[in-house]
Amino acid sequence: MRALLSVAVPAAVLAAAWFLVPRMSELPASLAGLKVYGVYFVLALGVIVSLAFRRGRVVFALLTLALAYAGYVVFLKSGLAGFQARTMFAALCLFVPFNLAALSVLPERGTFNVHGAQRFAVIALEVAVTWWIVLAARTGITAWAYAPLAETTLFAASPIPHTGLAMMALGAGASGVAWFIKRSPLDLGFAGAVIAFGLAMNGIATPNVFPVFIAAGALIFTIAVLQDTFRMAFRDELTGLPSRRDLNERMMGLGRRYTIAMVDVDHFKNFNDTYGHDLGDQVLKMVARKLAEVGGGTAYRYGGEEFTVLFPGTDLNHAMPHLEALRGEIAGYKLALRAPDRPAKTKSVKRQRGAFRDAKAVSVTVSIGVAQRSDKLAAPVDVIKAADRALYRAKNNGRNRVSR
């Protein structure tokens, strides 16, 4: 569901751009400035937001779109007739999707540093190569860029050369794969921007198409930066669960009936000492996946190896079966050991019974404390404290159990 909602945002922006193009000529005189300055405003807004939240990849992507728009204003606004216009069009078809695809798969390195300088240098080199072809009248290179890759009339209606279509498909595919793997709104923004740029280039001969879709691409990036910042603020990076900040805000709007459970991984410190932090992270991810599937509740990463499950509109008796099922599923899950080498201090650590077993696969258990709102526990913070006390009772009574 979250993936579908993520796709809906760039799709809505592209649909709005498509709706706006034929209506640009109907704008009243008071809004005529949008035709001239609208693209610059959206691009500048995207750069400001990206710099504020330290998203260097997006800064350079927006710089690429800005240079593409400059090339359109100088060379392409009057059409594709002539060597200079054709060369600029081919260069944009190749370099822009390439840059967006490369930035989508590269790690975030900021803007004003050596990595940013290297990325800026690549863009500057592309500009220099394009100018060299134009000024030196290298007609052979331009002819090569327009040479068909296959004998087909499938794309005959598009002004984009086959090499440009291939690069755009590659750019959208690379960005889409990056998003599918990392599920970051930024990576989806790169894919949306490639599509917006492709639509802009395909409609180059139609008035207002290019500026509107370049502005749409910049807007997609701006929204993606805000989405990604929100995700980082309210989502735990390791487990993907909502963070404690999200829990605190959710508790401010609870009604008069709810139950809260505190979940803690048993002997987690000893587990880390024995098998290392990498496997410890795998354990936390596994526990988080199980928690995310708990019936009737929402799980949060509270901190360390501790989690919270909130059951809004549910009393303790109805929450208990879900928590017992959760405890049993975690205890019965076998996690394969991926690294054959173990820390040197493994032998010095005494294993706790029931915490992990086997040499090739390990399992963990959790202790759970649960409490519900009542007249004595009227505030969410009081319910959490009561659930915490119940959690300590579960640990003192042998762990791997649910205590109320």
RAZIQUI-V481625 format. One record per backbone hydrogen bond with DSSP energy under -0.5 kcal/mol. NH is the residue of the N-H (numbers start at 0). CO is the residue of the C=O. Records with the same first field share a line. If there is no record, write none. Layout:
NH=CO  CO
This chain:
4=0
5=1
6=2
7=3
8=4  5
9=5
10=6
11=7
12=8
13=9
14=10
15=11
16=12
17=13
18=14
19=15
20=16
21=17
22=19
23=19  20
25=22
26=23
30=27
31=28
33=30
34=31
35=31
36=32
37=32  33
40=36
41=37
42=38
43=39
44=40
45=41
46=42
47=43
48=44
49=45
50=46
51=47
52=48
53=50
54=49
55=53
58=54
59=55
60=56
61=57
62=58
63=59
64=60
65=61
66=62
67=63
68=64
69=65
70=66
71=67
72=68
73=69
74=70
75=70  71
76=71
78=75
85=81
86=82
87=83
88=84
89=85
90=86
91=87
92=88
93=89
94=90
95=91
96=91
97=93
98=94
99=95
100=96
101=97
102=98
103=99
104=100  101
105=101
112=110
116=112
117=113
118=114
119=115
120=116
121=117
122=118
123=119
124=120
125=121
126=122
127=123
128=124
129=125
130=126
131=127
132=128
133=129
134=130
135=131
136=133
137=132
138=136
140=137
141=137
142=138
143=139
144=140
145=141
146=142  143
151=149
155=152
157=154
162=144
164=160
165=161
166=162
167=163
168=164
169=165
170=166
171=167
172=168
173=169
174=170
175=171
176=172
177=173
178=174
179=175
180=176
181=177
182=178
187=183
188=184
189=185
190=186
191=187
192=188
193=189
194=190
195=191
196=192
197=193
198=194
199=195
200=196
201=197
202=198
203=200
205=202
208=205
209=205
211=207
212=208
213=209
214=210
215=211
216=212
217=213
218=214
219=215
220=216
221=217
222=218
223=219
224=220
225=221
226=222
227=223
228=224
229=225
230=226
231=227
232=228
233=229
234=230
235=240
239=235
241=298
242=233
246=242
247=243
248=244
249=245
250=246
251=247  248
252=249
253=250
258=310
259=370
260=308
261=368
262=306
263=366
264=304
265=364
267=264
270=266
271=267
272=268
273=269
274=270
275=271
279=275
280=276
281=277
282=278
283=279
284=280
285=281
286=282
287=283
288=284
289=285
290=286
291=287
292=288  289
293=290
296=293
297=309
299=307
300=241
301=299  305
302=305
305=302
306=262
307=299
308=260
309=297
310=258  308
311=309
312=256
313=310
318=314
319=315
320=316
321=317
322=318
323=319
324=320
325=321
326=322
327=323
328=324
329=325
330=326
331=327
332=329
334=332  361
335=333
336=359
337=335
339=337
345=342
346=343
347=344
348=344  345
349=347
350=348
354=351
355=351
361=334
363=329
366=263
367=400
368=261
369=402
370=259
372=257
373=376
377=375
381=378
382=378
383=379
384=380
385=381
386=382
387=383
388=384
389=385
390=386
391=387
392=388
393=389
394=390
395=391
396=392
397=394
398=393
402=367
